[in-house]
Amino acid sequence: MMSARHAIARFYRHRLVILIVAPLSGLLLATWYNRPPIPNALHRHMIHPPPREFVHRLFPRDTHDTRNADSYYLVNVLLIPLQTTLLLIGGLAAFWTLRQGLHFKQHDVEARCVRDYLEIERQLDEADDDKKVGQAIRSYWVLMLYEYYWWRKDLISRELFTNWCEFRVQRFRKNEPYGFRAANAELENYRKGYDYHRTKKTFPSPSPFDDLMTFLMDRAANRVDDLDWKDIERFRHGRGKMI
């Protein structure tokens, strides 16, 4: 089951390359294997003397060939596989260009997430009343929700989001209280802050995001470390606990 899950995760990770390369490679092979057969040169020489032109030595003439037979062989045997190869190269070049643009967009989104996270942490450290603590905690979990959706849209890299999830595991495990002890006991520590905003529908619950956080809390409770991207890939595709 674990091997099948990892295989599915790797397919989803490289699905664009697979969906581009596999059909074009199949088309190239089909074009080559279904090319018109070239007449047997030895059989032709027994009936007709070998022509002196180079193209006729490469594509021997048949008795029923028209004057366009040479062009027909040239197009079907050489040009169609060549065009298919060029199409494959063009598709790979377009895919690489799109991936480069996605990487630049990822850097922008990731930098924004880091800035927002540091700002929320500063607000929590400087909070001196219940209202400010509640607002900062709410902003924190809203940011976690947006990070999850951006990860699902490939706007946050798998490696970085996996590191952030491992950090969530550590915070759930430590379950430290906030700097300012809020009068609301439901906001006393990290885990209670999450449970409070889940009941207040700050983020949808039940949902794949809630399933992911529950999965991370289970890892924290069982003291499981070294989270890998394949462990959370199913949550990226919105499947949650289904597989």
N, C-alpha and C positions, 0 to 999 in steps of 0.2 A: 504493500500500500504506500509506504514511504517512497519507494523508487518510482512508482507511478505518479505520485504527487510531484516529485522533483522533475520528472519528465514533462508533466503538464506545465509546471512553472517555467521550465526552460523554453518550451514551445511558445508560451505567451510572451516571454522576454524577447525572443528572436523571431516572432511571428511575421514581422514585416519583411525581413530578409528571406524567410522561407517562402512566403506567399509571392514574392517577386522572382526569386531565383528558380524555384521548383517548376512553375509553369513555363517559363522561358526556356529552361534547360530541356523540359519535356518536348516543347515545340521544336527546338533545335534538333533533338534526337529523332523525333518523328519525321521531320523534313529530310534528314539525312537517310534514314532507313527506307523511306518511301520515295526516294528519288527514282527517276526512270532508269531502267537498266541500260548499261552501255553495251552495245553489241560486241560479241566475241570477235576480237581482232583476228585470231587464227582462222576462224571459220570464214571471215570476209576475205582473207588473203587467198584462201583456196578457190574462191570464185572470181574475185577481182584482184588485180594487182594493187599493191599498197599505194595510196596516193602520196605524193611528195609533200603536200602542204602539211605544216605542223599540226594545224587544228584537226585535220582528217586523221592523222596518226593518233591524236588524243581521243577524238570522237569519230570512229570509223563510220562510213556511210552505209546505209541500208539501201537495198534496191528500190524500196518504196518511199525513201526519204524525199521530201521536197527540198527546195533551195533554202528554206528557212530552218532546216533540221539542225544545222550547226548552232544557230542562235537559240533554238529550243533547248538543246543540251546544255549550252553555256549558262542559260538563265536558271534552269532547274537543278543542275548539279553544282554550280559554283555560286551564283548570285543569291539564291534564296537562303542557303545556309549562312552566307556572308551577311545578308540583311538581318537575319535572326540574331547572329552574333553581335552586330552593331546595336540592335534593339536591346539586347541583354546588357551590353556595356552602358548604353544610355540610361536604362532603368536603374542600374547600380549607381551611376553618377548622380541621377536625380535623388535617389534614396540617400546618398551620402550628403548631398546639399541640404535636404530636409532635416537630416539628423544634426547637422552642424547648427542650423537655425534653432532647433529644439534645445540644443545644449546651451546656446546663448540665452534663450528664454529661461531655461532652468536656473542658470546662474543669477538672473535678475530676481526670480521668485524666491530662491533660497536665501539670497542676501536680504530681501525684504522680510522674510520670516525670522531671520536672526535678529534684525533690528527691532521688529515688533516684540519678539520674545524678551530681549534685553530690557526694553521699555516696560513691559509688564512686570518683570522681576524687580525693576527699580520702584515701580508703583507699590508692589507688595512690601518691599523693605521700608518704604517711607510712609506707608499707611498708618494713620493714628486714630482711626475710628472705624466702626462697623461698616459704614456705607462704602468707604474707600476700599476696605478689604474685599467686600462682596463684589464690587465693580471690577477689581483687579482679577479676582478668581474667575469671574464670569468671562472676562476678556481672554484669560488664559485658555479656558476650554473652548471658547469660540475659535481661537487661533489654532488649537489642536485639530478641531473639526475642519477648518479650511486647509490645513496642511494635509490632512487625509484626502480631501477631495482633489487638491492639487497633485498629490502623489498618484491618485487614480488617473489623472489626465496626463501623466508623464511630465508634469512641470516641476517635480521634485525627483531627483534620482533615487533609484532603489537603494543604493548603498547608503546615501545620507539619511533617507527616511528610516532605514533599518537601524542606523546608529541612534537616531532620535527615539525610536521605539525601545531600544535597549536602555536608554536613559530613563524612559517612562517606567520600565521595569524596576530600575534602581530606586526611583522615587516612590513607587508603590511599596517597595520592600521596606524602605526606611520610614515612610509615612510620617514625615516630620511635621510638627505643628507650624503654623504661620507665625511670622515675627510678632504681629499684634494679635493677642488672644481675643478673638471676636466674642461678643456676648452671645451670638447665635452658635450654639454647640454644634450645629450641623456644618459649620465652616471651621471646625477646630483644626483639622489636619488635611493632608493631601487627599487621602482616600475619601474622607467625608465630604470634602469640597466637590469631588467628582460625583459622588452619590447624590448630593444635594441638587446639583445642576441637571443630573439625569432625571430626577423626579420633577424638576421645574421645567423640563422640556427645552432647556437651553440648546440641546442638540437632540436629534430624533432618537427615540428608544422605544422598542427594539429597532436596531439598524445594524448594518455591517460595521459602522464605526464603533458602536457599543459592543459588538462582538469582538472587535479587535482589542478594545480596552479590557474587556473581560479576559481575553486570552493573555494579555500582558500581566494582568493581576494574578492569574493562575500561575504564570511563570514566576512571578515574584513570591507567591506563597510557597511554591515548591522549590524555590531557590535554584532555578534553572538559568544558567548564563549562556553567553555566546550565541545570541540570536542571529540567525542567518536569514537572508532575504527570501529564501524559499519557504521559510516557516510562516511568513505572513503574506505570501503572494496571493493566496486565495482571497484574502480580504481586499486586495487591490482591485479585484474583478467583481467585488460586491457579492461574493458567494458566502462569506462569513463561515458559519459552522456546517455548511452543507457538504463540504468535502474534508 
